[in-house]
Amino acid sequence: MCGIFAYQGKKTDVANLIFYGLKSLEYRGYDSWGILIKKNNHHFYLKRQTGKITDEKLKTIVATEGFGHTRWATHGGVLEKNTHPHFDCQKQIFVVHNGIIENFTQLKQNLIKKGHKLYSETDTEVLPHLAEELGKKINDRLKIIKEIIKKIKGLNAIIFYFFKNGEFYAFKNSSPIVVGKNYDGVFLASDAAALAPYTNKVYFLDDGEIIVIKNKNLSLFDKNGKPKKISFIDLNYKAQDTFLGQYKHFMIKEISEQPKVLTTIAETQEQNLKKAAKLIKNSYGSYLIGCGSAYYACLVGTYFFSKIAKRHINAAVASEFSYLVDFLKETSLVIPLSQSGETIDIISSVKKAKEKKAKVLAITNVLGSTLYREAHEKLLLLAGPEKCVLATKSFTAKLAFLYLLAHILNGSFKKGKENLKKAIKEVKKIINEADKIKKLASLLKNKKHIFILGRGVSYPVALESALKIKESSYIHAEGFAGGELKHGVIALIEKQTPVIIYNPSDETYEDTLSSAYEVSARGAYVIGIASKNNPVYNQFFSIEDCDDATTIPNVVFAQILGYYLTLARGFDPDKPRNLAKSVTVK
Ligand code: F6R
């Protein structure tokens, strides 16, 4: 969702720097943007506009400090007046903000009564006016910020910029702020990936802490305003991992990276997974939670645990989990799965689980993310930065972790690893068949509906496949459990309705084949994904059986199909409409 990038230092092309900083945050999703540059002690450059980040003029401005923001509208429409930075009556205090000020209506009314003029429909605009108002009585800017923290409610990441003094004050509650430093200056961003081209030394601000940038230096203060040492950590990826390189889109780049990611997991995670398995064994009830794709990974996990580890594990959508926490106790284990580690529904659930004293084992892709820091124990997905809004490599990485974890619980890690390696071979094979999938996409591109069927562990794979197709191609796609066909779904099948059938040679094979015949008898265009071909399939894609790890190449087929459907229909796979990469507001 919204993105923040700020710099103060020796570099004189700060506008250009912020421009590229905001560009690198585009993937989070946004509908408008703004930038403030201090030109000298009396003049600034302020630009706020709706739509894509474009401004050639920025590159010519000579200046050494400023900040920018990409906005994903929550309070107030996509209008120039609602874009950040917002400012006070004197245009001396500027603010960029991610999140929601829940009590802004009350604050706004009080400020208006005191004579402040507010022009936007946003919650953010109250912030610079609050600072202006408090500044009438308080001289110390740190104290003003501490007062503001006390007055506002909600989950936020906020940066104040005091123009005359050239000082930035940043703080957060839940939403991330990352601090960076290199030999020429200091940075603030909402995402470590935006800092990767400039530094690999970062600090993830904690809730309630205040970071101050003044005279190109950083000072950190704890919740009580006491100075604190900043302990920088090393980013676990390189800047080039965040670039497109030879690829046209991040989606296809990230799909293609899957064999490498999965191999790293297979080769390096045994010890970490053993520790995680111990936590599961010692717990009385384990709960996988996630949103969207991550939730579907949780569902796949329930089948892995039942079939391989002979263990019951619960799965819940994270936004619902917070209504289900009453049964949690000290011995419960909550396992949140989240690529970004910032998804608000995950963070809220984790906080509630911790209130109940449950243990939290996070599986996330982002080192230093809020989830990473909130959890008692953590596993890093090692998928590298995922910039396409659609989850691809992070999804299969989650499956690989859960698959190996189930095998460790069963005492059969070696077998799990062998099967995962077979699956990696199949992933490579399906990536090499991209041209055939592209042809299928051009055949299906004008269809209104695509249905996807699977049984057992292939059922959540069908759900995830449907999500991959609908998110960016905007074709209605729906995943079903094969057994549900006769309970209503079959009514939707007409002549030439595309139905994708996942039919690995497992215990579901015969029943799934029957489903294929049933839809075929009603005129469906049947696409079989299986190790064995059958005349019922109008098109067939061969994926060898690799035990339940077949789920991984199966989903890669749908990722590639989703990608080509999106291109065939003329849309951008990396930035689907209305979607954001990190869903940091409810
Ligand atoms: C789908 C997708 C989303 C995310 C969901 C959770 O392609 O990307 O459904 O999976 O928003 O995000 P994380 O994993 O960051 O918590």
Boltz pocket constraint, residues with backbone or C-beta under 6 A from the ligand:
constraints:
  - pocket:
      binder: B
      contacts: [[A, 290], [A, 291], [A, 292], [A, 293], [A, 294], [A, 295], [A, 337], [A, 338], [A, 339], [A, 340], [A, 341], [A, 342], [A, 343], [A, 346], [A, 389], [A, 390], [A, 391], [A, 392], [A, 467], [A, 468], [A, 471], [A, 580], [A, 581], [A, 582], [A, 583]]
      max_distance: 6.0
